[in-house]
Amino acid sequence: MENKETYWSENLRIIFICLAIWFVVSFGFGLLLVEPLNAIRLGGYKLGFWFAQQGSIYAFLALVFWYSAKMNTLDKKYDVGS
């Protein structure tokens, strides 16, 4: 029972990290910090606009792959799954 609780707490920690990063990228960079980021250009577009339109999507996709890799490692550590 102790392993299940430890496994679940580590899983929740990984989820909260993913959600925090996604929040910072999508809400923080895309809305709150858009004006300072617009002073920087990326491929001809203002960086604030880029984060609002594309950056949050790329960050989400990166987080999906990162979460998958971390969960595979966690599953092996606790001998969960096949």
Rosetta blueprint (number, residue, H / E / L):
1 M L
2 E H
3 N H
4 K H
5 E H
6 T H
7 Y H
8 W H
9 S H
10 E H
11 N H
12 L H
13 R H
14 I H
15 I H
16 F H
17 I H
18 C H
19 L H
20 A H
21 I H
22 W H
23 F H
24 V H
25 V H
26 S H
27 F H
28 G H
29 F H
30 G H
31 L H
32 L H
33 L L
34 V H
35 E H
36 P H
37 L H
38 N L
39 A L
40 I L
41 R E
42 L E
43 G L
44 G L
45 Y E
46 K E
47 L H
48 G H
49 F H
50 W H
51 F H
52 A H
53 Q H
54 Q H
55 G H
56 S H
57 I H
58 Y H
59 A H
60 F H
61 L H
62 A H
63 L H
64 V H
65 F H
66 W H
67 Y H
68 S H
69 A H
70 K H
71 M H
72 N H
73 T H
74 L H
75 D H
76 K H
77 K H
78 Y H
79 D L
80 V L
81 G L
82 S L
